[in-house]
Amino acid sequence: MALIPATILTGFLGSGKTTLLKRILTEAHGQKIAVIENEFGEENIDSDILVTESKEQIVQMSNGCVCCTIREDLREALQLLAAKKRQGLLDFDRVVIETTGLADPGPVAQTFFMDDEIAESYLLDSILTLVDAKHAPQQLNDRQEARRQVGFADQIFISKSDLVSAEETDALIHRLKHMNPRAPQQKAHFGEVPLKDIFDLRGFNLNAKLDIDPDFLKEDDHDHHHHDHEHGEHCDHPSHKHDGHGHHHHVDDDVKSFVYKADRAFDPAKLEDFLGAIVNIYGPRMLRYKGVLNMKGTERKVIFQGVHQLMGSDLGPEWGKDEARQSRMVFIGIELPREILEQGLEQCLV
């Protein structure tokens, strides 16, 4: 049986997750979707869509979608759904897990890699994060969960941008990009988002595309050497001024990203030892990291990525004849020791 793609939907309380989910479930896309609601708040889907008195955990909806209301272990819910699909009792094409607004998506993502039984049935496709434009600046200042959700994202949807000024939205986009340059951002008005931006994003695929906005790199290269403007000396972007809205994020945000580039090849053994040690020490603070590497001893690109302490690598396509063999890595995490990482990586070069 082919692996069942799974999508994790996260976002702070009130960011519009349920609105987006309702839209996904009611649209005529011909896909049968199973939804796992990881915890019920006051607002849950079944108040609107599911008209049923059944005490069953799994409810079949009119359009063929399935809703699984699970308060227990996510692992059990996933196993139950996969078993019912195998036995022909339930028919669905993919799974969407809606996490509670206060959840850290890390452990949810790890379930797909650490549990053999789950890994044999499911393929984790991506983590989608909804950000509420009106309340995000405050939430990002006050709540680490909100910052972590941004750091984990493969795709960020900004909701409620109609409630704030264009300048405020712009400042938020700029701030989110410094926290997570991997994730494309787009505005989502009442959950109106094309399905192609929700499913089959392959955010956890080991592919040779390192999804970093090229402008993010460009800005860093000529403007200043520190990617997150620690002291803000040269950056006059509005979101870097202290305007009373707590936008002073180059000091406050503990979730930051930085990009490392090298033109010399890596020594495979040294790099493996160094990354192993780093992940051992800083793993819980490393949200997402990914790289396309030039390794000594192979003509092919080496692709690696990780979530927390889990790291994997694979051989990618061959380097092109005229392609510059440059290694690029992006690290997104909480208070990561950038200098230690950069010095260690330098020492792994041939």
ChimeraX attribute file (.defattr): number of C-alpha atoms within 10 A of each C-alpha:
attribute: neighborCount
match mode: 1-to-1
recipient: residues
	/A:1	7
	/A:2	9
	/A:3	15
	/A:4	19
	/A:5	18
	/A:6	25
	/A:7	24
	/A:8	22
	/A:9	25
	/A:10	29
	/A:11	30
	/A:12	26
	/A:13	18
	/A:14	15
	/A:15	23
	/A:16	23
	/A:17	27
	/A:18	17
	/A:19	16
	/A:20	20
	/A:21	17
	/A:22	17
	/A:23	16
	/A:24	20
	/A:25	22
	/A:26	13
	/A:27	11
	/A:28	9
	/A:29	9
	/A:30	10
	/A:31	15
	/A:32	17
	/A:33	21
	/A:34	26
	/A:35	26
	/A:36	23
	/A:37	22
	/A:38	21
	/A:39	15
	/A:40	14
	/A:41	10
	/A:42	6
	/A:43	10
	/A:44	16
	/A:45	18
	/A:46	14
	/A:47	10
	/A:48	9
	/A:49	14
	/A:50	16
	/A:51	11
	/A:52	12
	/A:53	6
	/A:54	9
	/A:55	7
	/A:56	9
	/A:57	11
	/A:58	19
	/A:59	20
	/A:60	15
	/A:61	19
	/A:62	11
	/A:63	14
	/A:64	17
	/A:65	22
	/A:66	23
	/A:67	23
	/A:68	20
	/A:69	20
	/A:70	18
	/A:71	13
	/A:72	10
	/A:73	9
	/A:74	16
	/A:75	14
	/A:76	12
	/A:77	20
	/A:78	22
	/A:79	15
	/A:80	14
	/A:81	22
	/A:82	22
	/A:83	14
	/A:84	13
	/A:85	16
	/A:86	13
	/A:87	10
	/A:88	9
	/A:89	9
	/A:90	17
	/A:91	19
	/A:92	18
	/A:93	16
	/A:94	20
	/A:95	25
	/A:96	22
	/A:97	21
	/A:98	22
	/A:99	21
	/A:100	19
	/A:101	21
	/A:102	15
	/A:103	20
	/A:104	19
	/A:105	25
	/A:106	19
	/A:107	12
	/A:108	17
	/A:109	21
	/A:110	15
	/A:111	17
	/A:112	20
	/A:113	18
	/A:114	12
	/A:115	11
	/A:116	10
	/A:117	15
	/A:118	20
	/A:119	15
	/A:120	15
	/A:121	19
	/A:122	20
	/A:123	21
	/A:124	24
	/A:125	24
	/A:126	25
	/A:127	29
	/A:128	28
	/A:129	27
	/A:130	31
	/A:131	33
	/A:132	25
	/A:133	24
	/A:134	20
	/A:135	16
	/A:136	20
	/A:137	20
	/A:138	14
	/A:139	17
	/A:140	26
	/A:141	18
	/A:142	14
	/A:143	13
	/A:144	17
	/A:145	18
	/A:146	26
	/A:147	26
	/A:148	26
	/A:149	28
	/A:150	31
	/A:151	32
	/A:152	30
	/A:153	28
	/A:154	25
	/A:155	21
	/A:156	29
	/A:157	27
	/A:158	23
	/A:159	25
	/A:160	19
	/A:161	19
	/A:162	12
	/A:163	13
	/A:164	12
	/A:165	12
	/A:166	11
	/A:167	11
	/A:168	19
	/A:169	21
	/A:170	16
	/A:171	18
	/A:172	22
	/A:173	19
	/A:174	17
	/A:175	23
	/A:176	24
	/A:177	23
	/A:178	22
	/A:179	28
	/A:180	29
	/A:181	28
	/A:182	27
	/A:183	24
	/A:184	17
	/A:185	20
	/A:186	15
	/A:187	21
	/A:188	20
	/A:189	16
	/A:190	14
	/A:191	21
	/A:192	13
	/A:193	16
	/A:194	10
	/A:195	12
	/A:196	8
	/A:197	14
	/A:198	18
	/A:199	16
	/A:200	14
	/A:201	16
	/A:202	16
	/A:203	19
	/A:204	18
	/A:205	15
	/A:206	21
	/A:207	22
	/A:208	17
	/A:209	12
	/A:210	15
	/A:211	16
	/A:212	18
	/A:213	13
	/A:214	9
	/A:215	10
	/A:216	16
	/A:217	14
	/A:218	10
	/A:219	12
	/A:220	16
	/A:221	12
	/A:222	8
	/A:223	12
	/A:224	14
	/A:225	10
	/A:226	14
	/A:227	19
	/A:228	21
	/A:229	18
	/A:230	11
	/A:231	11
	/A:232	17
	/A:233	9
	/A:234	9
	/A:235	14
	/A:236	9
	/A:237	11
	/A:238	16
	/A:239	23
	/A:240	21
	/A:241	16
	/A:242	11
	/A:243	10
	/A:244	7
	/A:245	12
	/A:246	16
	/A:247	23
	/A:248	18
	/A:249	25
	/A:250	20
	/A:251	13
	/A:252	14
	/A:253	21
	/A:254	19
	/A:255	27
	/A:256	29
	/A:257	25
	/A:258	22
	/A:259	21
	/A:260	16
	/A:261	16
	/A:262	16
	/A:263	13
	/A:264	16
	/A:265	17
	/A:266	22
	/A:267	16
	/A:268	16
	/A:269	10
	/A:270	16
	/A:271	18
	/A:272	13
	/A:273	11
	/A:274	17
	/A:275	16
	/A:276	15
	/A:277	12
	/A:278	17
	/A:279	18
	/A:280	13
	/A:281	12
	/A:282	17
	/A:283	20
	/A:284	15
	/A:285	19
	/A:286	25
	/A:287	26
	/A:288	26
	/A:289	22
	/A:290	26
	/A:291	26
	/A:292	26
	/A:293	24
	/A:294	26
	/A:295	21
	/A:296	15
	/A:297	10
	/A:298	11
	/A:299	15
	/A:300	18
	/A:301	23
	/A:302	22
	/A:303	25
	/A:304	21
	/A:305	21
	/A:306	20
	/A:307	25
	/A:308	20
	/A:309	18
	/A:310	17
	/A:311	17
	/A:312	11
	/A:313	15
	/A:314	15
	/A:315	17
	/A:316	18
	/A:317	13
	/A:318	12
	/A:319	16
	/A:320	11
	/A:321	7
	/A:322	6
	/A:323	8
	/A:324	10
	/A:325	20
	/A:326	17
	/A:327	20
	/A:328	18
	/A:329	20
	/A:330	22
	/A:331	26
	/A:332	27
	/A:333	28
	/A:334	21
	/A:335	14
	/A:336	19
	/A:337	11
	/A:338	16
	/A:339	9
	/A:340	11
	/A:341	15
	/A:342	14
	/A:343	10
	/A:344	16
	/A:345	18
	/A:346	16
	/A:347	13
	/A:348	19
	/A:349	18
	/A:350	12
